[in-house]
Amino acid sequence: MQYYQNSTRQVFDELESTPAGLSQQDAGNRLEKYGPNELPIKGRRTSFDIFLDQFQDFLIILLILAAAVSFGTAEYLNGIVLFVIVLINVLMSFFQERKAEKALEALHKISAPKAKVRRGNYKQKIPSLKIVPGDVVVLEPGDRVPADLRLFKASNLEIEEAVLTGESVPSTKHINSIKGTVSLADRENMAYSGTTVVAGRGEGIVVAIGGKSEFGQIAELIQKPVEITPLQKRLAHLGKILILISIVFAGIIFILGMMRGYSIIDLFSYAVALLVSAVPEGLPTVTTLALAMGVLAMAKRKAIVKKLPVIEALGSVDVICVDKTGTLTKNEMSIEKIITCDEEVEVEGVGYEPRGDFISDSKKIDPFESSALSMLIEIGDLANNASLERNPQKDKWEIFGDPTEGAFKVLAQKAGHKTNDHEKRIFELPFDSSRQRMSVVHKEDGKKTVYIKGEPKGMLDISSKVVKAGREDDIGILEKEHFTKKINDLAAQGYRLLALGYKYIPQDAEMNLETLENNIVFVGVVAMVDRPDEGVAEAIKEAKNSKIRVIVITGDHKLTTQYVAQKIGLSVSEKEILTGDEIDKMNKEELKAALDTVKIFARVSPQEKLKIVSALKEKGKVVAVTGDGVNDTPALKQADVGIAMGIRGADVSREAADIVLSDDKFSTIIGAIEYGRALYENIKKFLTFLLSANFDEIFLVAIAFAVGWEQPFTAIQILWINLVTDLFPAFALAQEKPHPEIMKEGPRDPKKSMIRPVLLYAGIIGFVASIGGLLIFWWGLSHFDIDKTRTLVFTLAVFFELFIIFSVRSEKPFWKNGDFFGNRWLILAILASIGLQLAAIYTPLSKIVSAVPLGVVDWLVILGISLIGFIIIELIKPYLVKRY
């Protein structure tokens, strides 16, 4: 039932209640029937569930299988080492995912703990959990609305709904029914759970609680499962490939081994070596460390990353769905233009900072030299219930009260207007939605003056005079046409408009509407707007140059949004704007077709925003969504990358997002995207590096078995190469700086495989390395015992990788890369790996890895083969890069 379409009597009858409220007994019965007024939690994972989920990763499964085979063949040391590696990776992933379960807790925190209700015509405070459908809730300034209400009393009632609708201006409420279907932001006879009363008073009947409320429906959307990130998909795909490779090779070995009469124990020993060779144990560790370092780097850029894999996904973003209020704009209303009968004045400055010049005819003016302008500023300051104060902790100016009235306080301080101490308000006619005006009476030196502000056309209707050429003059047709044209022009541009006037009244005049609000002196009109934030226009331009499309999705009006878009460099025509009502009439295919051209979606609900984001993803786009309110939360969860505002964002939006901006700057997102693109390239580099060593080991083990040789490595030696020696160089590769042209290249096509070219590149490097390994293995078997021969092969594998890393780090030929020492971490990592390898050969550690000391000739052979392999890779690299 759409309660806003029905009369209050129909709603009371439907819910079997009265304006006096429910009886205590009826309320108790309904509490048993409907349950508590709280948000339901469905399918929430416990810590134990999250822990178990970690064992579904393909690489983890492979490692567990290898450990099981080791224990089955009495290779207990191998099994223990593998088990420790599994445990480290599982715990790191577990603690990251556990943090992501806080979104619903924030939703619960935002609910009002207490509420004022009428029961049996008695006003009382009760826990909001005990509110039931049919209850009558009393609303006063500062109250958090505890449930969805159909209002039946509203006295100057204004409710801040930005957290739900995205509108920067409080909604003025009334009690009349509304015909037809309207968006959430236009249901002015409703009050919604989670919103805040900023002015006036009212009462409403509860029509929905908990999960049935608009707020609860958002919670329901948040709990729906979302897709994993592109990086997670690619690593899962890689795991499948590695499993397939290990199964194929293990199967071949078992078949050939059985034909040759090998014992089961020997075959299991080779199987362990193959399984360990197939799994790049360092991959989860290096990936996590690289992303963790990315978190630190992003934090320095004012972007707090909550979910590690999202950094890579951010680099693939090709569409940013950006919220207007508080993201593109400052969420601070400011007066930009003043229109009087004599002049048009531009007011400079941004937001609530009380600094800015007054400009007329391109010249700076003193506002107090114009009687109309100075009077207008004074009226705006006095007909006002807001205050402007500086917050020393936040080092910023803040408005307490209605943002629109706050804009007049800022205007007054810009002009230097000071309210005199002896001025005193003696009466007020509060703002009313029917007449759209507010009047206050001040008494000064025995004279009474009415100061009035309100909707411009209504103010013209009650005016008999106008301030013109420094004096009061009769207002005629020409003056009214002048103001009407300006009002229409400014409204079409998306400005919020208010007119101001005054009237002197006798000492004994009655304080009523008829006396105060007729035959007034019209002073002028102000045009105010929530201005674009600093740096937004430049960031929008950079996004265009980076081949990223920006789409504005907001709950605000389309003209206001179009104004902001034009100010920040987004040229938008009428055909490129859709409203929520128009979206509701579209099917999925029509919406997907419209997404190719539409730049602004205005007056949209949370469900409609979610629908837009889902349609973009279905079109193959990698979507980032920004937001700061509860209304943005479903879309933040659905997006590939959800980005919340850290300063003004609601708790629930920050918890649901993947990234939180600590400075609330849209420009910060562009810097994050650059880092994400660079990280994507770096991940490819260290994947290639890690896998090349694994392919080298697989080929060596398989070929050695095929020709009847002994195993060229022990399982511990493979683990040493894959985890310890590779760890530092691979991590250093992840720290490569972005190259200068990376943003001009545009987002990478998410459908383009990263794995296939990496496997090809790594496979060829691994094959070249295995040829060198076979040569040194054959030479060693001819001259030395098996322990020294394995040490030769083991050491060659390490040093071959240390040579190859200089080839992998750049697509350019080695000798053309002028940034040889640009990555100091890489140089340090190589030195550390050399030191570890020497320790494995020449210290007591050699007993654990089954290594023996090597002589000078041995080293010359190892370094010679490594250098030759490096030269071969460099010669064929141009052909590999084309497929890379």
N, C-alpha and C positions, 0 to 999 in steps of 0.2 A: 504493500500500500504506500502510495506517495502522499505522505501526511501534509506536505506543504500545499497540496492542491485542494485540501479539504478545509472546511470551516472548523473553528475550535470546538464548536458544539458536536460536530460529526466525530472529531477525534476523541473527545471525552466519552461519547457514546460507544465508539468502537472499543475503547480500552476500559469501559465500565468504571469510570472515575468521575470526580467532580473537582471544581476549583478549590474546594476545601481539602482535597487530598484523600488518600486511602485511610481506612481504619488500621490500627495496629494489627488486628487479626487478619485482615485482608492482605496487608503487606507481608505478614509472616507466611501466609498460604502461597502467595506468589513467589516468595523467595525459595520455597521448596519446589515450586513448579518450574521456575525459570533458572534457578541457580544464582550464584553470586555475580555481581557486576564486575567481572574481571576478564582479561584477555585469555583465551584458551591457548594452550601449548600442545601442538600436535607433532608427534614424531621427533621430539627433541632427543638428541643423542646424549647419552651419559658419557662420562670420561672413559668408562670401560668400552663402550661402543666405538668411540673415536680411536682408542688404542687398537682394537681388533681390526678396524678398517685399514690400518697401516699395512697389514699383512696381505692385502689384496694387490699390492704393487708387484708388477712382473719381476723387477730386479730383485726385490726382497724374496719372492718365491724361488727364484733361481739360486740365490745364496743359501736359503734354507735347504734346498734340495742338495746342493753341493756339500753342505755341512753334514746332512744325514748320510750321504754316501761315504764321507770321511769317517764318521763314527762306525759305519757298517763294515769298513775295511780296516778298522783298528788304527786309522790315522788320526789319533785323538788330538794332537797339536793342531793339525789342519782344521779339524772340526771346531775346536775352541776358538781359534782365531776368526773363523767365518761367523761363528755365533756372536762374538763380540761386535763384529762389523754390522751384523744385522741389528743388534740391539741399539747401537749408536744411531743408525739411520732411522729406526722406528721411533726412538725417543725424540729426535729432533723434529720429525714431522708431527708427532703427537702434540707437542707443546705449541707448535704453530697453529694447528687446527683448533685446539681447545679454546684459543682466544677468540675465534670467530663465532662462538656460541653465545655472545653477550648481547646480541641485537634484541632478542625478545625480553631480556631482563630490563633493558632501557625502555622498552614499550610499557612495561609494568610500572616503572618508576615515574613515567610521565602522567599516569592516572592520578586524579585528585584523591587525596587520602580521606578528606571529610567533605560533606556537602550539607547544605541547608535545605530542608524539605518541610512541606506541610502535611501533617497526618492528623485527621480529625480536626482540621482547621487550627491545629497547634503547630507553630514554627519551632523546629528543633534541628540540631546538628546530629548527623549519623555518619558512620563510615560509608564511603562511597560504594564499598563492596555490597552493602545491603539495599541499595537502590533497586527498585523493580519497575517494570512497565506499568504505567498508570500513576506513578508517584508524581507529586507536584514539587518541582525544584525552584527555590528562590535564588535569583542571581543578583549579585552586588559587585561594585568595582573591585577588581583584584581576584575574583573567584575563578577557579579553573572549572569549566563545565564538566560535570561528572558522567554525563550520558547524552544521547541524542534527544533533543527536546523540540516539541512543537510549541512555540510561544503563544501565550494568550494574554500576557501583560508585557508592555514594553514602554518604558518612560525614558526617552533619550538614550536608549540602550545601544551601546556600541561594543562589538566583540572582535578581538584580534584573531583572525583566522589564517594568518600567513602560514602557520605550521601545518595547516590542512589544505589550503587552497593556493598558497603562493602569493596572494595579494598583499601588497605593502601597506594598503590603507585599511583601517578597521571597517567592518561591515556594520552599517546602521540598520537596526532591526525594527520590524513592525509586526503586527499580528494578523494582517489581512491574508486571505487565501490567495494563491498564485495560480493563474490559469496556464495550462500547457506544461510542456516539459522544459525545465531550465537546468542549467549546470549547478553544481554544488555551490559555487561562489555567489550565485544569484538567488539562492533560497533564503531570502531575507526574513522569513518568518520562522526560521529554524535556528537552533543553537546546537553545536556539535561537540561531542566528547573530545577533550584534550585542548579545546580553544580557551581563550582567556577574556574575561569581561574587563574592558578598559574604561567604560563610562556608563552612567545611567543605571537603571534597575529594571528587572523583569522577572517574570515567572513563566514556567513552561511545564508541560506534561511530558513525562518520559515515554518515548515511543520505541526506543531501542537501547539495549545495554550490551556490555561485553563484546562478544564476537559478532553480534548483529549490528552494532553501531558502525558508522562510517570508519571510525578509527579502528574498530575490530576487524573490518573487512580488509583494511590495509595490512593488519597483522597476519591475516590469513594468506594474503598474497606473498608476504615476506617468507612464510614458512614453506612455500613451494620450492622444490629442489631446482637448482640452477646448474647450468652446464659447467664442466671443468674448463680451465683456461687452455689456450692454444699450446703453451709449453707442456702442460700436463698431458695433453692429448699426444703430443709428439714423443715424449719420453715413454708413454705407455706403448705407443706403436713401436718404438725402438726395442722395448722389452720383448714384445712379441717376436720381432725379427731375430733377436739374440736367442730366444728360446728355440725357435725353428732351426737356427744354425747349429746350436748345441745338440738338439735331438737328431738332426741329420748326421752329423759327424759321429755322435755316440752310437747311432744305429749301424753306421758303416763299420765302425771299429768292432762292435759286438759280432756282427756277421762274419767279418774277415777273421776275427780272433777265434771264433768257434770253429771256423773252417781250418785254421792253422793249429788248433789244439791247445790254445792258451787256456790257462786256468781262470776260473771266475774271479779270483782275487786280483790277478793281473789286469783283467778287463775292467774291473771296478776301479782300479788304481788309475788307468788311463781315463776312465769316465770322469773321475774327480778332476783330473788335470784339465780335461776339456770343459767341464762345467765352470771351473774357476777361470779358465782362459776366456770363456764366452762372456763372463760378467765383468764389466768395468767397475770394480768395487769402489773406485774413486769417484764415479759419476754422481751418485746421490750426494756425496760429501762435498765435492767441488761445486756442484750446482747450488746446493744450499748455501755454501760459503760465499759464492759469487753473488747470489741474490741477497744474502745478508749484508754484504759490503754495499750492494746497491741500495739497501734500506738506509744505511748510514749516509751514503752520498745524496740520496733523495731528501733525507731529513735536513741536510745542509741547504738544500734548494727549497725548503719550506713545504715539502710534500712528505707526509708520514705514511709509509707503506705498511699495511697491516697483514697482507697476504703475499708471501714472497713471489710466487709465480706470476703475479699480476704485473710486475715490472716489465717482463718480456711481452705480455699481452698489450701493455700500454704502448710499446713501440710499434705494434701492428694496427693501432687505431686509425681508421680512416673517416669516422664520423664522431663528432662530439655533440651530444644533445645537452644543451646548456640551459639552465634555469635563469630567468631574467633577474628576479628580485634577489639581491644579496650576492649575486655572482657576476653578472654583467654590470649591475648597478650597486650602489652602496647601501641600498635599503634605508636611505635617509632622504626624506622629502625636502626639496629646496626650491625656493622661489627664484625663477629664472627671468621672468619678464613682468613689468608693471606697465599698465596702460591707464593713462589719465586722459582728460579731454584735450590737454595741451601737448602731450609728448608720450613717447614709448621708450622705456628705460630697460636696459639689460643689466642684470645683477650677476656679477661674477662670484666665483667661489664654488666649492663642492661640499655637499653634505652638511653636517652640523657644525663644521668649523666656522666660527663667526668672523671670517675674513673675506673680503671681496669688495671690489669697486663697483660704483654705479656709473653706467655708460649711457650717454644719450648723444645721438648723431656722431658716433665714433669718438666722443670726447668724455673724459672722466668728469663727473659733476659732483657737487655737494648736495645731497638729497634735501638738506634743510633750506636751500635757496629756493626750492619750489614748494609753495604752500600746499598744493594737492598731494605731492609726493610725501612731504613730511607728515601731513595729516593722515594719509593712508598708513604709513609706518606706525604712527601712534595708535591708530584704531586696532591694527593687527596685534599690537603689543598688549593693549588693554582688554580687548574682547577675547580673552584667552585664559585657559585654565592649565596650560602646560608650563613647564619650567625647563630651562637650559642650564646644565651644570657640567663642570669639568670633573672627570673621574681621574684623580692623580694616579691610582693604581694602574689603570689601563692607558693613561696618558692620552685621553681623548675626550671630546665633548659628547654628552649624552642628553637625550630628551626624556623627560618624565611626563607622560601623558600622551595625548593624541599627536601622532606625527605631523598631521596637517597644521595643528596649532603650534607645534614645535617649530615649524618652518617660519612662522611669523616672529617667534622669539629670536631665531637666528638672524632674520632680516633686520630686526630692531637693533641688535648688537652690532651688525655690520655697519649700520648707519650711525651708531653711537648714541642711540636714543636711550634715555634713562627715565624710568617711571618715578615721578616725584613722590616723596614720602607722604605728603598731605593729600594726595589723591586717594580716594576711597570708594570702593565699589559698594553700592547700597542695595542693588537689586540685579537679578539675572533672569532672563528668559532663555532656558537652555536650548540647545539645538534640537530640532524636532524634524523627523523625516518627512512629515506632511508639508511643512512650510519651508524646510531646508534653510533655516536661518538660526543665528544666535544673537541675542542682544544683552548688553550689560549697561547699567546706569551708574555713572560716577558723579560724585558730588565734590566740587572744588570751589572754595571761596564762595560758598552759598549758591553756586550755579550748578544745575543738573544737566548732564549731557548723556545721550544715549549713543553708544557705539555698537554698530551692527556689521556683521559679516554673513554672507550666505551665497546661495546659487545666483549667478549673475543676472539671468533673465527675470527671475522673481524679484531681485533687488531693483531692477529698472522699473518694474511695474509699480513699486511702492514709492518711487522717487518723484519729487516735484521740482527739485533743484539739483544743480551740479556745480562742482568747483571748477571754475574756468577763468583763466588769466588772473589768478590770484584772488578771486572773489567768488561769492555765491551768485549764481545766475539761474534763471528759469531753464529747466531742461525741456528742449523741444524735439521735434522730429529728427532734425539733423544730428543732434547729439546722440539720440537713441540709436539712429542708424549707424553712426560711427562706432559705438560700443558693440552693437549687435554684430556688425561685420567682423570686428576684431575677435569677439567671443567665438563666432562660428569658425573663423580661420584657425584660432588656437586650439579649439576643441578637436578639429579635424586632424591636427598635428599630434594629438595624443596628450595634451596638457590637462591637468586638473585645474579647474578655474574657480575662483571665489571673488566676489565683489565686496567692497567695503563702503560704508556710509556712516553718517551721524545725524543727530538731531538734538537741538536744545529744547528743553521742556520746562514749563513753569514749576515753581517750588511745590505747588499744591496739586500737581498733575497726578492722576491715578496710575498706578503701576500695573498696566494690563496691556494685552496685545494690541488692542485698537488704538491706544494712546501712543505706544512706543514705535510701532512698525507701520507707519504711514507718513506720507509727505516728508520723506527723509532727504538729506543732501547726499547725492551720489558722488563718491570721490574717485573711484577707479577700480580696476580689475587686476588681480595678480594671476600669473600662470606658473604653476609649480609642477615639478616632476622629480622622480627618483633618478638622479643623474648617473651616467656611466661611471664606473670606477676608473681610477688612474691606471693607465697601461693597457686597458682592454682593447682599445682600437689598434694599438701596435701588435698585440697578441693575435687579434683576428687576422691582421694582414700577414703575420708570420704563418698562421695556420693555413691560409690560402696558398702561400708560397710552398708550404710543405705538403700540399695536395691533401689537406684534411678539410672535410666539409663541416661547417658549423650550422646546427639547426637549433633554433630557440624554441623551447617548450615551457609554457608558463600558464598560470591560472589567472593572469592579469588580462586586461582588455587588449584587443588587437591593435587599436590605434596607439595606445601607450607603448606597447611593445614595438610597433613599427617605428615610432619616434626614436626609441633607444637604439634599435637596429641601425637606423640611418646615421645616428651619432657615432656609432662605433665602426662604420665602414661596411655594413651589410646592406646593400641596396635591395630593397624588397618592394615588389609591386603588390597590388590587391590580389592578383591571381596566385601569388605565392604565399598566401596566408590561409590557414584553415582553423576553424573554431571547433571546440569540443562537440557542439551540437551537430556540426557537419560530419565529424568523424563517426558519431554514433549511427548515422544513416548509411555509412559505407560498409561494404563487406570487406573481407580480408584482401582480396585481389585489387579492389578499387583503392584501398589505402596504400597497398604496396606500389601501385602505379603512381599515386599522388606523391609518394616519397621522393620521386626523382626530381621534382620541381619545387615542392613546398619548403620554405625557409623558416616560417614561423607557425607554431601551433599555439593558439591562444584560448583562454578560458577552458582549459582541459582539466579533467578530474584525475586522481591517481590511477584509476583503472584505464583511462584513455591514454595516459602517458606510458603506462606499461604496455598497452596495445601497440603504440608507435614503436617503442624500443624492440618489442618482439618481432614486429614486421620488418624492421631494419635488419635484425639478425637473420631472419629467414631469407632476406635478399643477399646474404653472404657478407654483410658488413661487420667489421669489428667495431663495436660501439662503446664509447665512453659516455657516462651520464653524470652530470653534476647536480647537486641539490643541497638544501639546508634544512628542509622541513620534513615532518612526518609524511606529508603528501608525496614527497619524492622517494620515500624509502622502497616501495615495490620496484620502481624502475632502477634504483641503485643496485638492488639485489639481482635483477634480471640482466643488467648490462655486463659486457665483458670486463669493463672497468668502471666501478662505482666510485665517484669522487665527491666527498662531502666537505662542507665548509667547517673549519675547526673553531672559528671564533663565534660566529652567529648560528652555527648549525645546531639542530636539536640533538640530544643524546642518541636517540634512536637512529637518526640518519648517519651519525658518526660511527656507530657500532655496526651498522649494516654495510657501510662502504668498504671498499678495498683500499682506498687512499684518502687521507684527510689532509686538507690544505691548512697549514698553521697560520697562513697569512690571508686566506680567503681570496687570493688573487687568481684570476683566470689565466694571467700570463705565466703563473707557476706551472700550469698544466703543460704548456708548450715545451718548457725546459725539461719536464719529466718525460715527455714523448721523445725528445732527442736522446735522453739517457737510455730509454727503453729500446730505441732502434740500435744504438751502439751495443747494448747488452746482447741483443739478438745476434749480431754479428760475432760477438765474442764467444757466445755459447756455441756457435757453429765451429769456431776455431778450436775450443778446448774439447768439443765432442770428437772432432777429427783427430786431434792429438791423442786422446785417450783410446779411441777405437783402433787407431793404427797399431798401437802396442798389443791390443787384444787379438787383432787379426794376425799379427806376427806370431803370437804364441799359439793360436789355433792351428795355423798352417804348419808350424814347426812340429807340434805334437802329432798332428794327423799324418804328415809326411814321414816322420820318424817311425811311426807305427807301421805305415804302409811298406817301408823298405826293411822292416824288421829290426830297427835300432832300439836302444833303450830310450826311456823318456829323456828329452833334452832339459827339462826343468823338474824340480819338485814343486808340489802345490804351494809350499811356503814361499819359494822363490817367485812364483807367479804373483802371489799376493803382495810380495815386497815391491815388485815392479809396478803392479796396478794401483796399489794404494799409497805406498810411502813415496816412491821415487816420482810417480806421476803427480802426486797431490800438489806439490808446490808449483811446478811449472804450469800445470793446467789452471790452477787458481790465478797465477800471474797473467795468463792469457786473458782471463776474464776481466782484468783491469786495464786492458788496452783502451786508449783514448778514442773518442769518436773522430772519424776523419772529417775534414771541413765540409764536404759535399753531402753528408749523410741526410740532412733534412731536405735537400732538393731532390733526392732520389724518391721520396714519397714512401707511403706505407708499403710493406711487403704484402703481396697477395696471400691471404690466409689459406687459400687452396693450394698454393705452391708448396710442394714437399720440401722440408728441410732435411729429412732423413736420407732420402735416396742419393742426393749428391754427396752428402757427408759419408755415407757408406761406400760410395764409389771411390772418393778421394782417399778415405782411410784404408779401404781394401787394397788399393794400388800401393800405398805406402807400406802397408803390412806385408804385401807380397814381396816387394823389393827387400824389406828388412829380413823376411824369412829366408830368402836366397842367401843373404850374407850369413844368417844364423846356421843354415845347413852346411855352408862351406866351412865355417869355423868348427862346427860339430864334427864333421867328417875328419878335419885335420886333427882335432883333439882326440878322437877315438883312435886315430892311427899312432898317436905319440904319447898320450897320457891316460891316467885312470879316469873313471867316470866322474869322480868328484871334481877334478880340475876341469874336465871337459865341460861339465855343467856350469862351472864357475865362469868359463870363457863365454859360453852362450848367454848366460845370465847377465854378465857385465856388458856384452855387446848390445843386448836388447836395451839396457839402460842408456848407454852412450849414443846409440843410434837415435833414440828419442830426443836426447838433448841437442843433437845436431839438427834434427828435423823440425824442432820447435821454431827455429828461425825461418824456416820455409813456410810453415803453417800460419805464422802471425801476420803475414801480408800477402795479398794477391799479386803484388808486384814482384819481379825477380829480386833475389837477395841483394844483388849489387846495386839495384836502383832504389832500394828503401833507405832514404836518408835519415830515418828516425831510428837508427840501430839501437841507441842507448836511451830512447824516449820512454821506455817502460823499465824503470829501475827495479820494480818488483820481479821482473823476468830474470834480470841478471842475478839478483840475490837468490831467486829460486833455483837457478841452474847451479850456482855455487853450493847451495844447501844440498841439492841432489847428489852432486859429486862427492861432497863430504859424507853423506849417508852411505853411498855405495862403497867408498873406501873403508868406512867403518864396518860395513858388512863383510868385507874381505880380510881386513887386517886387525880386527879387534875380536874379543870373545863373542861378539854378536855373530861371528861366522859359524859358530856351532849350531845356532838356531836356524840359520838359513842354509846350512850345509855347503858353505863356500870355503875355498882354500886360497892362500896367497898367490899372486901372479907376479911374473918377472917382467923385465923390460921388453923382451921380444913379444911376450903375450900382449903387452899394452900397445906396441907398435901395430900388431896385426888388428887388434880391436879398433884403434883409432883410424887406421887405414881403410878398413872395410866401412866404417861409419862415414868417413869423408866421401868415399866413392858413392855410397848410397845417397848421400845428401846431394851430390852433383847430379845423379840420375833423376832424382825427384825434381830438382830445380829445372832440368831440361824439359821434363814432360809437364810441369806445372801449368804453362800457358794453355795447354789443351784441357787440363782438368778444370781450370778456373772458368772456362766457357760454360761448363756444365754445372758449375758450383752455384 
